[in-house]
């Protein structure tokens, strides 16, 4: 089936590292679940706001997060559906985001093996990449993906 990013998602993705752009573009083009980009680059003040709200472990001032780089080394996503009521239910639904995460991880590995990107991806619900989703994490961030050097 495949989807494409809308104007707002494409604009946010454009603030990200080219490897993230390639990974996300491939993933959305083959996904059976539509998704959007909620955030690419974020300012230090926004990072600090999220830290104060308990939504980040990084304050943005004493330590920069991967979203704070230009281009951003991280991206946040959400599940999308054109019906607003349905979208509100699935935007940050863990099952939906887990499906998309598996697809994003597979796309990153494929692009890396082909030599088209120089990074792999780490997901915020499996920080240690041990295959145990959420249960062994002290902080989960299902919408979050960031670049890592292999």
N, C-alpha and C positions, 0 to 999 in steps of 0.2 A: 504494500500500500504506500508507505512513505509519506512523510510530511515535509514541510519547509517552515523555517522560522518566520514569524510575523515581523513587522517593522520594528517594534519595540525590542523584541528579543534579539534581532539581528544587530541593532544598535548597541545593546549591552554586550553581546558577544564580540563585537568589533573592538572593545576595550581590552580584550584578552590576548594572551600570547598566541601566536599563529598555530602552535601545536593544539591548543584547546579549541581554536576555531575549526581546525581540520577534524578533530575527534568528534566534536558536537555536530558538525555539519554532516559527517558520515552517519552518525547515530540517528539523527532526526530523519535522514533520507530513507533509512531501512526499518525504522521503528514501526511497530503496530500500535503503539501508544503515543499520542501526541504530547509534546512537552514544550515548555518555554524556558527562557533564561530570565531569572529574577534579578541576578546581579553578576556583574563582572568586576571591573575596577570599583573600589570604594575608597572614599576619603578617610583620612585618619580620624576625623571627627565622627563620621558615621561608624567606623570601627569601634571607637570608644563608646559610642551610644549602645551598640550591640553588646559590648563587654559589660556595661553598667546594667543592662537588662538581663544579663545571664545567658545571652545567646551566643557568646564567644568567650574563649579562654584567653584571647589576646586583646590588649587594650588599645593598640594602634599607636601609642606614643613611646612607651618604654621598649616595646617590641612590635615590629610590623607584622601584619598577617599577609598571607599570599595574595589576598584581594587588594592590598595596598600598593603593590608594585605597578609600574607602568611599563609594559602592558601587564595586566593582571595575570597572576599564575594560578588563579582559582576562579571557579564559576559556581553559581548556585542555580538550581533548576526547580521547576514545579510541573506537575501534571496539568495538562490543558484539555479543556473540553469547551466547545462553543456555548453550551447551555450553562449559564452562570450558576444555577443551583447545583448541577452536577460538578462543575469545576470547583466549587467551594468544598465539596465532599472529597474530591480526589487530588487536589492540588498538592497537598503534603501527606497524602496517604502512604503509609510505609510499604504496602504491597506494590502500589503503583511505582513508587520511587525505587524499590528494589528491582523490579523488572527493568526499568530504564538504566539503573546502575550496572546491571549485568551486561546490557547491550553496550553501554559506554565503555566498560572495561574491555570487552571483546574488540570493539572498534580501535581502541588505543593500542592493544596488542597487535592487531593486524597492521595498522599503519606503522608502528614501530618496527615490526619484522620486515616490512617492505622498505624500510629506510626513509619513509616520508615524514617522520617526526623523530625528535631526539629525546622525548620524555615518555614516561608511562603515567598512569593516573592512580591517585589514591582517593578512596571514597570515605566520607565522614561517618559512615555507619560501620566501617571496618578499617579503622585507622591502622591497625597492625597487619592488615592484609593476611590474616590467618584463616579466612573463610568462615569465621563465626560472626554472624551479623548481629550487631547491637549488644548482645548479652554480655560480652566481656569488655565492653567499652565504658569508660568512666564518663564520657561525654559523647553523645551521639548527635550527628548533624547530617541527617539523611539527604537533604538537598545539595550538599557540598561535595565538590570534586576539585582536586588540586594536582598540579604537575609534580612529578618526582623524577629524579635521575635514577635510572636503573643501576 
